Amino acid sequence: MPVHTFRLNQQLCAARAKMAHIDTPLAQIAYECGFADESHLVRKSLRGKDPGIYPGAFVTNKERASALS
């Protein structure tokens, strides 16, 4: 796996975990996870997904449980 792909996956995993907290602004999540801005995070996260299901679509049950505990 290329380094860029690995790093992007790490950033997206961190962002998904933070998205479990719906009250956290996306711009703040993007900044904390190393994305250039909110739109960069959304572009990378929404590949092939309907924006209407955002943000809950990117959080798995395991990530949500760990974030809430």
A tleap script that builds the chain and sets N, CA, C and O, in Angstrom:
source leaprc.protein.ff14SB
mol = sequence {
  NMET PRO VAL HIE THR PHE ARG LEU ASN GLN
  GLN LEU CYS ALA ALA ARG ALA LYS MET ALA
  HIE ILE ASP THR PRO LEU ALA GLN ILE ALA
  TYR GLU CYS GLY PHE ALA ASP GLU SER HIE
  LEU VAL ARG LYS SER LEU ARG GLY LYS ASP
  PRO GLY ILE TYR PRO GLY ALA PHE VAL THR
  ASN LYS GLU ARG ALA SER ALA LEU CSER
}
set mol.1.N position { 0.845 -1.168 0.000 }
set mol.1.CA position { 0.000 0.000 0.000 }
set mol.1.C position { 0.900 1.244 0.000 }
set mol.1.O position { 1.817 1.344 0.815 }
set mol.2.N position { 0.643 2.172 -0.895 }
set mol.2.CA position { 1.432 3.400 -0.925 }
set mol.2.C position { 1.272 4.201 0.378 }
set mol.2.O position { 0.238 4.133 1.043 }
set mol.3.N position { 2.296 4.940 0.714 }
set mol.3.CA position { 2.295 5.721 1.958 }
set mol.3.C position { 1.132 6.706 1.981 }
set mol.3.O position { 0.484 6.874 3.014 }
set mol.4.N position { 0.864 7.354 0.859 }
set mol.4.CA position { -0.230 8.325 0.799 }
set mol.4.C position { -1.571 7.660 1.113 }
set mol.4.O position { -2.386 8.221 1.845 }
set mol.5.N position { -1.798 6.485 0.569 }
set mol.5.CA position { -3.040 5.761 0.815 }
set mol.5.C position { -3.148 5.367 2.277 }
set mol.5.O position { -4.217 5.489 2.875 }
set mol.6.N position { -2.057 4.897 2.855 }
set mol.6.CA position { -2.048 4.529 4.269 }
set mol.6.C position { -2.384 5.732 5.142 }
set mol.6.O position { -3.210 5.641 6.050 }
set mol.7.N position { -1.736 6.862 4.857 }
set mol.7.CA position { -1.968 8.075 5.649 }
set mol.7.C position { -3.414 8.552 5.521 }
set mol.7.O position { -4.032 8.941 6.513 }
set mol.8.N position { -3.953 8.523 4.305 }
set mol.8.CA position { -5.341 8.936 4.094 }
set mol.8.C position { -6.285 8.031 4.871 }
set mol.8.O position { -7.239 8.512 5.484 }
set mol.9.N position { -6.031 6.721 4.854 }
set mol.9.CA position { -6.868 5.792 5.609 }
set mol.9.C position { -6.811 6.082 7.105 }
set mol.9.O position { -7.831 6.007 7.790 }
set mol.10.N position { -5.639 6.410 7.611 }
set mol.10.CA position { -5.493 6.747 9.027 }
set mol.10.C position { -6.273 8.022 9.360 }
set mol.10.O position { -6.929 8.103 10.398 }
set mol.11.N position { -6.195 9.014 8.473 }
set mol.11.CA position { -6.918 10.263 8.689 }
set mol.11.C position { -8.428 10.022 8.679 }
set mol.11.O position { -9.155 10.570 9.507 }
set mol.12.N position { -8.893 9.201 7.737 }
set mol.12.CA position { -10.328 8.929 7.641 }
set mol.12.C position { -10.829 8.146 8.844 }
set mol.12.O position { -11.931 8.404 9.329 }
set mol.13.N position { -10.041 7.194 9.335 }
set mol.13.CA position { -10.438 6.442 10.535 }
set mol.13.C position { -10.565 7.370 11.736 }
set mol.13.O position { -11.513 7.263 12.513 }
set mol.14.N position { -9.620 8.268 11.883 }
set mol.14.CA position { -9.678 9.221 12.990 }
set mol.14.C position { -10.898 10.134 12.845 }
set mol.14.O position { -11.578 10.430 13.828 }
set mol.15.N position { -11.168 10.573 11.630 }
set mol.15.CA position { -12.318 11.450 11.391 }
set mol.15.C position { -13.625 10.712 11.670 }
set mol.15.O position { -14.540 11.282 12.264 }
set mol.16.N position { -13.722 9.467 11.255 }
set mol.16.CA position { -14.940 8.687 11.508 }
set mol.16.C position { -15.203 8.552 12.997 }
set mol.16.O position { -16.343 8.681 13.445 }
set mol.17.N position { -14.166 8.294 13.757 }
set mol.17.CA position { -14.335 8.163 15.202 }
set mol.17.C position { -14.816 9.477 15.813 }
set mol.17.O position { -15.659 9.472 16.711 }
set mol.18.N position { -14.286 10.595 15.333 }
set mol.18.CA position { -14.690 11.900 15.855 }
set mol.18.C position { -16.095 12.271 15.406 }
set mol.18.O position { -16.780 13.027 16.095 }
set mol.19.N position { -16.539 11.749 14.256 }
set mol.19.CA position { -17.876 12.048 13.756 }
set mol.19.C position { -18.962 11.372 14.584 }
set mol.19.O position { -20.145 11.674 14.423 }
set mol.20.N position { -18.570 10.466 15.463 }
set mol.20.CA position { -19.560 9.850 16.349 }
set mol.20.C position { -20.175 10.901 17.255 }
set mol.20.O position { -21.307 10.747 17.715 }
set mol.21.N position { -19.435 11.968 17.512 }
set mol.21.CA position { -19.939 13.080 18.311 }
set mol.21.C position { -20.547 14.091 17.341 }
set mol.21.O position { -19.845 14.941 16.794 }
set mol.22.N position { -21.835 13.990 17.139 }
set mol.22.CA position { -22.528 14.801 16.141 }
set mol.22.C position { -22.350 16.294 16.409 }
set mol.22.O position { -22.389 17.095 15.474 }
set mol.23.N position { -22.155 16.679 17.668 }
set mol.23.CA position { -22.072 18.103 17.998 }
set mol.23.C position { -20.724 18.735 17.645 }
set mol.23.O position { -20.569 19.950 17.767 }
set mol.24.N position { -19.754 17.940 17.215 }
set mol.24.CA position { -18.450 18.484 16.838 }
set mol.24.C position { -18.526 19.008 15.402 }
set mol.24.O position { -18.919 18.261 14.506 }
set mol.25.N position { -18.168 20.254 15.161 }
set mol.25.CA position { -18.223 20.807 13.799 }
set mol.25.C position { -17.262 20.069 12.857 }
set mol.25.O position { -16.159 19.693 13.253 }
set mol.26.N position { -17.691 19.869 11.617 }
set mol.26.CA position { -16.864 19.162 10.640 }
set mol.26.C position { -15.563 19.893 10.361 }
set mol.26.O position { -14.536 19.257 10.124 }
set mol.27.N position { -15.589 21.203 10.386 }
set mol.27.CA position { -14.361 21.961 10.149 }
set mol.27.C position { -13.324 21.651 11.228 }
set mol.27.O position { -12.133 21.536 10.936 }
set mol.28.N position { -13.772 21.518 12.455 }
set mol.28.CA position { -12.867 21.195 13.550 }
set mol.28.C position { -12.325 19.776 13.395 }
set mol.28.O position { -11.134 19.543 13.602 }
set mol.29.N position { -13.187 18.830 13.032 }
set mol.29.CA position { -12.755 17.446 12.813 }
set mol.29.C position { -11.725 17.400 11.691 }
set mol.29.O position { -10.703 16.724 11.814 }
set mol.30.N position { -11.986 18.113 10.601 }
set mol.30.CA position { -11.055 18.136 9.472 }
set mol.30.C position { -9.695 18.669 9.904 }
set mol.30.O position { -8.663 18.095 9.558 }
set mol.31.N position { -9.690 19.749 10.650 }
set mol.31.CA position { -8.440 20.345 11.120 }
set mol.31.C position { -7.671 19.382 12.018 }
set mol.31.O position { -6.466 19.195 11.847 }
set mol.32.N position { -8.365 18.774 12.969 }
set mol.32.CA position { -7.717 17.873 13.916 }
set mol.32.C position { -7.171 16.603 13.251 }
set mol.32.O position { -6.216 16.003 13.745 }
set mol.33.N position { -7.779 16.199 12.132 }
set mol.33.CA position { -7.362 14.964 11.460 }
set mol.33.C position { -6.384 15.213 10.315 }
set mol.33.O position { -5.982 14.269 9.636 }
set mol.34.N position { -5.997 16.464 10.091 }
set mol.34.CA position { -4.968 16.758 9.108 }
set mol.34.C position { -5.445 17.028 7.699 }
set mol.34.O position { -4.643 17.007 6.765 }
set mol.35.N position { -6.731 17.279 7.521 }
set mol.35.CA position { -7.234 17.644 6.195 }
set mol.35.C position { -7.078 19.143 5.997 }
set mol.35.O position { -7.024 19.901 6.965 }
set mol.36.N position { -7.007 19.568 4.743 }
set mol.36.CA position { -6.803 20.983 4.443 }
set mol.36.C position { -7.965 21.843 4.929 }
set mol.36.O position { -7.759 22.942 5.444 }
set mol.37.N position { -9.185 21.340 4.762 }
set mol.37.CA position { -10.371 22.048 5.206 }
set mol.37.C position { -11.541 21.076 5.226 }
set mol.37.O position { -11.388 19.893 4.923 }
set mol.38.N position { -12.713 21.593 5.588 }
set mol.38.CA position { -13.900 20.758 5.690 }
set mol.38.C position { -14.264 20.104 4.361 }
set mol.38.O position { -14.651 18.936 4.333 }
set mol.39.N position { -14.146 20.839 3.265 }
set mol.39.CA position { -14.522 20.281 1.964 }
set mol.39.C position { -13.586 19.143 1.554 }
set mol.39.O position { -14.018 18.192 0.903 }
set mol.40.N position { -12.328 19.233 1.925 }
set mol.40.CA position { -11.375 18.153 1.630 }
set mol.40.C position { -11.793 16.875 2.356 }
set mol.40.O position { -11.780 15.795 1.764 }
set mol.41.N position { -12.160 16.988 3.624 }
set mol.41.CA position { -12.634 15.841 4.393 }
set mol.41.C position { -13.887 15.245 3.755 }
set mol.41.O position { -13.984 14.030 3.584 }
set mol.42.N position { -14.837 16.100 3.406 }
set mol.42.CA position { -16.094 15.622 2.836 }
set mol.42.C position { -15.860 14.943 1.491 }
set mol.42.O position { -16.448 13.897 1.217 }
set mol.43.N position { -15.003 15.530 0.646 }
set mol.43.CA position { -14.719 14.918 -0.658 }
set mol.43.C position { -14.135 13.519 -0.498 }
set mol.43.O position { -14.517 12.597 -1.217 }
set mol.44.N position { -13.212 13.363 0.440 }
set mol.44.CA position { -12.576 12.061 0.647 }
set mol.44.C position { -13.518 11.071 1.322 }
set mol.44.O position { -13.442 9.869 1.066 }
set mol.45.N position { -14.403 11.566 2.178 }
set mol.45.CA position { -15.303 10.694 2.930 }
set mol.45.C position { -16.517 10.261 2.134 }
set mol.45.O position { -17.027 9.158 2.334 }
set mol.46.N position { -16.986 11.107 1.240 }
set mol.46.CA position { -18.250 10.844 0.549 }
set mol.46.C position { -18.108 10.081 -0.758 }
set mol.46.O position { -19.088 9.953 -1.491 }
set mol.47.N position { -16.954 9.583 -1.069 }
set mol.47.CA position { -16.793 8.866 -2.338 }
set mol.47.C position { -17.856 7.787 -2.499 }
set mol.47.O position { -17.866 6.793 -1.773 }
set mol.48.N position { -18.751 7.998 -3.464 }
set mol.48.CA position { -19.781 7.015 -3.773 }
set mol.48.C position { -20.923 6.952 -2.775 }
set mol.48.O position { -21.723 6.018 -2.825 }
set mol.49.N position { -21.025 7.918 -1.869 }
set mol.49.CA position { -22.089 7.914 -0.876 }
set mol.49.C position { -22.995 9.125 -1.076 }
set mol.49.O position { -22.573 10.155 -1.601 }
set mol.50.N position { -24.232 8.982 -0.652 }
set mol.50.CA position { -25.204 10.058 -0.717 }
set mol.50.C position { -24.949 11.051 0.422 }
set mol.50.O position { -24.915 10.640 1.582 }
set mol.51.N position { -24.772 12.331 0.130 }
set mol.51.CA position { -24.503 13.306 1.192 }
set mol.51.C position { -25.636 13.427 2.209 }
set mol.51.O position { -25.417 13.919 3.315 }
set mol.52.N position { -26.826 12.991 1.856 }
set mol.52.CA position { -27.964 13.071 2.771 }
set mol.52.C position { -27.822 12.181 3.992 }
set mol.52.O position { -28.498 12.397 4.998 }
set mol.53.N position { -26.958 11.190 3.918 }
set mol.53.CA position { -26.793 10.279 5.043 }
set mol.53.C position { -25.638 10.688 5.936 }
set mol.53.O position { -25.317 9.985 6.894 }
set mol.54.N position { -25.019 11.794 5.642 }
set mol.54.CA position { -23.867 12.302 6.378 }
set mol.54.C position { -24.314 12.925 7.678 }
set mol.54.O position { -25.384 13.533 7.650 }
set mol.55.N position { -23.649 12.860 8.807 }
set mol.55.CA position { -22.365 12.255 9.051 }
set mol.55.C position { -22.428 10.830 9.578 }
set mol.55.O position { -21.395 10.163 9.628 }
set mol.56.N position { -23.591 10.338 9.972 }
set mol.56.CA position { -23.670 9.038 10.613 }
set mol.56.C position { -23.243 7.866 9.758 }
set mol.56.O position { -22.956 6.794 10.291 }
set mol.57.N position { -23.191 8.037 8.452 }
set mol.57.CA position { -22.857 6.933 7.554 }
set mol.57.C position { -21.422 6.468 7.687 }
set mol.57.O position { -21.110 5.336 7.317 }
set mol.58.N position { -20.548 7.300 8.200 }
set mol.58.CA position { -19.137 6.963 8.217 }
set mol.58.C position { -18.677 6.370 9.544 }
set mol.58.O position { -17.504 6.036 9.708 }
set mol.59.N position { -19.593 6.244 10.474 }
set mol.59.CA position { -19.223 5.740 11.791 }
set mol.59.C position { -19.754 4.321 11.937 }
set mol.59.O position { -20.962 4.095 11.868 }
set mol.60.N position { -18.863 3.378 12.136 }
set mol.60.CA position { -19.286 2.000 12.354 }
set mol.60.C position { -19.777 1.846 13.783 }
set mol.60.O position { -19.476 2.678 14.639 }
set mol.61.N position { -20.521 0.799 14.040 }
set mol.61.CA position { -21.028 0.570 15.396 }
set mol.61.C position { -19.887 0.423 16.392 }
set mol.61.O position { -19.989 0.899 17.523 }
set mol.62.N position { -18.805 -0.227 15.989 }
set mol.62.CA position { -17.656 -0.411 16.881 }
set mol.62.C position { -17.028 0.943 17.223 }
set mol.62.O position { -16.702 1.202 18.381 }
set mol.63.N position { -16.859 1.804 16.216 }
set mol.63.CA position { -16.273 3.118 16.451 }
set mol.63.C position { -17.185 3.974 17.331 }
set mol.63.O position { -16.708 4.698 18.205 }
set mol.64.N position { -18.509 3.888 17.098 }
set mol.64.CA position { -19.455 4.657 17.891 }
set mol.64.C position { -19.418 4.203 19.355 }
set mol.64.O position { -19.439 5.033 20.264 }
set mol.65.N position { -19.364 2.902 19.576 }
set mol.65.CA position { -19.320 2.380 20.934 }
set mol.65.C position { -18.058 2.798 21.659 }
set mol.65.O position { -18.107 3.156 22.836 }
set mol.66.N position { -16.918 2.757 20.963 }
set mol.66.CA position { -15.664 3.147 21.604 }
set mol.66.C position { -15.627 4.653 21.875 }
set mol.66.O position { -15.026 5.088 22.857 }
set mol.67.N position { -16.252 5.435 21.031 }
set mol.67.CA position { -16.259 6.887 21.227 }
set mol.67.C position { -17.170 7.285 22.386 }
set mol.67.O position { -16.921 8.279 23.069 }
set mol.68.N position { -18.216 6.511 22.599 }
set mol.68.CA position { -19.165 6.850 23.655 }
set mol.68.C position { -18.720 6.337 25.022 }
set mol.68.O position { -19.241 6.778 26.047 }
set mol.69.N position { -17.773 5.419 25.045 }
set mol.69.CA position { -17.345 4.864 26.335 }
set mol.69.C position { -16.149 5.590 26.910 }
set mol.69.O position { -15.674 5.238 27.990 }
savepdb mol mol.pdb
quit
